Amino acid sequence: MKRREFITAAGVGSAATAAGATGAVGSAAAQEEGGDEEPDWPEFVDEANEYSSGETEDLRGQEEATVEVGAGDGLAFAPPAIWVDAGTNVIWEWTGEGGGHNVASEEGEEYSSEVTDEAGFTFEHTFEEDGQMNTYKCEPHAGQGMHGGVAVGEVETREAQTGVATDPHEMGIQVQEHWVGIGAVLMVSVSLVFTFFTLKYGESPHAKGGD
Ligand SMILES: [Cu+2]
């Protein structure tokens, strides 16, 4: 009688611990799912001035989008990475900062503006091809990171990693979940095996000395 009470208590205790660990797995997974998707930019855009991972400007649903030429310290496009629908007219507008700039396609649809430092100068291109990842640059400052990207419609995406270096963080979370998951499985198994053997072979040493 006493023995069975002890076994029940031990079983419930282990089950509760295992449930706690399982809960931790659930919340870690929920945190990871919280991120947004952004276009899977090539390195050319990832290294663009004024761009940080996860900071794509989602302008889908608009017929027109404006990008500043000569933003930040003067050698950047702003926003440097935009996501638009097919048929969107993108207008680049010069700030007059940072010297003479132009807008010239790198990959994707082809276009090229003149080089100028005139504030208020504009250049336009309408992106027609759905699913295309377009990249562009300022030719005088391409070597200094004056790059930009225009993702159009249904492009390949990746998990946005706002404010964090991409890969190490992702791996860190996966490793954590991995170990917590193994821990939970081990605890449940040990609990079940312990209960089974104690019930089958009787007499746990802890059950002695009861009244
Ligand atoms: Cu430039």
Residues whose N, C-alpha, C, O or C-beta is under 5 A from the ligand:
A	BS01	CU	G100 H101 N102 C138 P140 H141 M146
